[in-house]
Every structure is written in C-alpha cells, then in structure tokens.
Amino acid sequence: MCLMTPHLSYAQKDDANHKARVKEAKRFLKLSPPQKIISQMLDNAAKNPQAQLSAADVKTMEASMDYSALNKAAEDSLVKNFTLDELKLMTQIYDSPVGQSLMRKMPSYMEDIKPALQGLIKEHVVSFMQKKQQQQVPASPAASAPQP
C-alpha cells in the first residue's frame, strides 16, 4: 500500500493541474471564442469577390452552425497542448487592449497570406508527388534483364 501512495499523490497533483488548465482554457475561450474567429473568417471570405457571399449569406451560415462541438474541441486542444502557465499568459495577453487588437487583426493576416501558403504548399506537393512517382516507376523488363 505504501508503494501506491506516491503514485496517488502524483495523480492528485496532475488532476488538480488538469482542472486548473480546463478552467484557464474556458477563460481563454471566453476572450477568443471559436465562433468569433469563424465569423471573422466568413466576413473576410465575403469580401472576396470569387466567394460570391453576401452579408445575408454569412449571417445565415453563422446562425445555422452548432458551435458546441467546436467549443469542446477547442477546449480539449488547449488543455492538451498548453501548460497552465502558457494558458494563463495567453489569457492575460488576449485580455489586454493589445491582445484584443491582435485577435481582430489575425484573421485578416491569415487571409492575406493564405494565397502564398496555398501556392507554396501546392507547388511543393506537386513537385514531391512527381519525384515520388518517378522513384516508384519500375525499370522496364528489358532494361533489367541480364546481358549475355
């Protein structure tokens, strides 16, 4: 029984840390809710003439979305990927005027670099796949047959 006590103590500490991370993740998500990010992304998409989205289309899409699963996924990911100190700092930053400004500007920033990112990824994926196919092409039977 004594051998299990340190393990239980560690588990209790980890459980307390997990609960604290969940609490901090919830605080962060109140400052930066996923639905707000989606709304900003949809607004930016509506500004793109190719998207052919009206303000009414954006509002209809936003109203029809069920954010509960997204909110849970965001909370779980924050708890999984960040320490308590990191979550506290993120919350502190996003709760400040500068952090609020960052949140407003980030979707526009991402929208601005998206074409470059997509182009770069597409270019490298195509190039990689071409090289991979060239490596996988088996030599013709005549070329690999032993010479007399």
Backbone torsions as a table, in degrees:
resi	resn	phi	psi	omega
1	MET	NA	-36.5	179.3
2	CYS	-63.3	-32.1	179.8
3	LEU	-65.5	-27.7	-177.5
4	MET	-84.2	-19.8	-175.7
5	THR	-59.9	-48.4	179.1
6	PRO	-60.7	-37.4	179.8
7	HIS	-64.3	-43.2	178.9
8	LEU	-63.9	-40.2	179.0
9	SER	-61.5	-44.0	178.3
10	TYR	-62.8	-43.9	-180.0
11	ALA	-62.4	-38.7	179.1
12	GLN	-66.1	-40.6	177.8
13	LYS	-64.1	-43.8	179.9
14	ASP	-63.8	-40.0	178.7
15	ASP	-63.2	-41.4	178.4
16	ALA	-65.1	-41.0	178.4
17	ASN	-64.8	-41.3	179.3
18	HIS	-62.5	-45.3	178.7
19	LYS	-61.7	-39.3	178.8
20	ALA	-66.9	-39.1	178.1
21	ARG	-66.3	-39.2	177.2
22	VAL	-62.0	-45.5	180.0
23	LYS	-60.4	-44.1	-178.8
24	GLU	-70.2	-36.1	177.0
25	ALA	-62.1	-41.2	178.1
26	LYS	-63.9	-40.3	177.2
27	ARG	-62.1	-43.8	180.0
28	PHE	-62.5	-43.7	-177.6
29	LEU	-67.7	-22.4	173.0
30	LYS	-69.1	-32.6	178.6
31	LEU	-80.8	-33.9	-176.2
32	SER	-133.5	68.7	-178.2
33	PRO	-68.9	140.4	179.6
34	PRO	-55.0	-35.1	-179.2
35	GLN	-65.4	-29.9	177.1
36	LYS	-68.7	-40.3	178.5
37	ILE	-64.5	-44.2	178.5
38	ILE	-62.4	-42.4	179.2
39	SER	-59.3	-44.5	178.5
40	GLN	-64.9	-39.3	179.1
41	MET	-65.6	-42.2	178.2
42	LEU	-65.1	-40.6	177.3
43	ASP	-60.6	-42.9	177.9
44	ASN	-65.4	-40.2	178.5
45	ALA	-63.1	-38.0	-180.0
46	ALA	-64.7	-25.6	178.5
47	LYS	-74.5	-16.8	-179.8
48	ASN	-84.1	117.8	-177.5
49	PRO	-59.1	-29.8	179.9
50	GLN	-67.2	-27.4	-178.2
51	ALA	-71.8	-26.7	-179.9
52	GLN	52.0	47.4	177.8
53	LEU	-110.6	130.5	175.7
54	SER	-91.4	167.9	175.9
55	ALA	-60.2	-36.5	177.9
56	ALA	-65.2	-38.6	177.3
57	ASP	-61.2	-44.2	-179.8
58	VAL	-61.9	-46.5	179.7
59	LYS	-62.0	-40.2	178.4
60	THR	-63.3	-44.6	178.9
61	MET	-63.7	-45.2	-179.6
62	GLU	-60.8	-41.5	-177.9
63	ALA	-69.1	-26.4	-176.4
64	SER	-89.5	-6.6	-177.3
65	MET	-83.4	137.7	174.1
66	ASP	-98.6	108.7	-173.9
67	TYR	-87.2	-5.8	-174.4
68	SER	-60.3	-45.2	179.3
69	ALA	-65.9	-39.2	178.4
70	LEU	-65.2	-43.0	178.5
71	ASN	-61.4	-42.7	179.2
72	LYS	-64.9	-43.2	179.2
73	ALA	-63.1	-41.1	179.1
74	ALA	-64.6	-44.2	178.9
75	GLU	-61.8	-47.9	-179.8
76	ASP	-60.0	-41.0	-179.1
77	SER	-68.4	-40.4	177.2
78	LEU	-60.6	-46.0	-178.9
79	VAL	-64.4	-39.7	-177.9
80	LYS	-70.6	-40.0	-168.5
81	ASN	-99.2	-12.8	-176.5
82	PHE	-124.8	146.0	175.3
83	THR	-76.8	168.4	177.9
84	LEU	-60.7	-43.6	179.1
85	ASP	-61.9	-40.9	178.9
86	GLU	-64.8	-43.0	178.7
87	LEU	-62.9	-41.9	178.5
88	LYS	-62.0	-43.4	-179.5
89	LEU	-66.7	-41.9	177.2
90	MET	-59.3	-44.4	179.5
91	THR	-63.3	-43.3	179.4
92	GLN	-61.3	-45.7	-178.8
93	ILE	-64.9	-49.0	-176.0
94	TYR	-70.5	-16.0	177.3
95	ASP	-87.3	-8.5	-179.1
96	SER	-89.4	162.8	176.2
97	PRO	-57.9	-39.4	178.9
98	VAL	-65.8	-42.2	178.4
99	GLY	-63.4	-39.6	177.0
100	GLN	-62.4	-40.0	177.5
101	SER	-64.5	-42.6	177.5
102	LEU	-57.8	-45.9	-178.9
103	MET	-62.1	-39.3	179.6
104	ARG	-67.9	-33.8	-175.2
105	LYS	-87.7	-24.7	-173.7
106	MET	-59.0	-44.6	178.7
107	PRO	-61.0	-38.2	177.6
108	SER	-65.3	-41.2	177.1
109	TYR	-59.8	-47.7	-179.4
110	MET	-63.8	-39.4	178.3
111	GLU	-64.3	-38.8	179.8
112	ASP	-64.8	-40.0	-176.4
113	ILE	-91.0	-7.8	-178.0
114	LYS	-55.4	-45.7	179.2
115	PRO	-60.2	-40.5	179.0
116	ALA	-66.3	-42.3	178.1
117	LEU	-62.3	-47.6	-179.0
118	GLN	-62.6	-42.4	178.7
119	GLY	-62.6	-44.6	-179.8
120	LEU	-63.6	-46.4	-179.4
121	ILE	-64.3	-46.2	-179.4
122	LYS	-59.5	-46.6	-179.1
123	GLU	-58.7	-45.8	-176.9
124	HIS	-75.3	-34.0	177.3
125	VAL	-66.4	-44.9	179.1
126	VAL	-61.3	-47.2	179.9
127	SER	-61.7	-44.7	179.5
128	PHE	-61.5	-45.6	-178.0
129	MET	-65.2	-37.8	177.7
130	GLN	-63.4	-44.9	178.5
131	LYS	-63.9	-40.3	180.0
132	LYS	-63.9	-43.6	179.1
133	GLN	-64.3	-38.8	179.4
134	GLN	-64.3	-36.4	179.3
135	GLN	-71.6	-27.6	-176.5
136	GLN	-89.1	-11.9	-179.4
137	VAL	-68.4	117.4	-179.9
138	PRO	-71.2	148.4	177.4
139	ALA	-65.4	149.0	179.9
140	SER	-65.7	148.7	-178.6
141	PRO	-56.4	-36.4	-179.6
142	ALA	-66.2	-35.3	-178.1
143	ALA	-72.9	-29.4	-176.8
144	SER	-96.1	-3.2	179.9
145	ALA	-72.6	140.8	179.8
146	PRO	-63.3	141.7	178.9
147	GLN	-83.0	137.7	179.7
148	PRO	-72.9	NA	NA
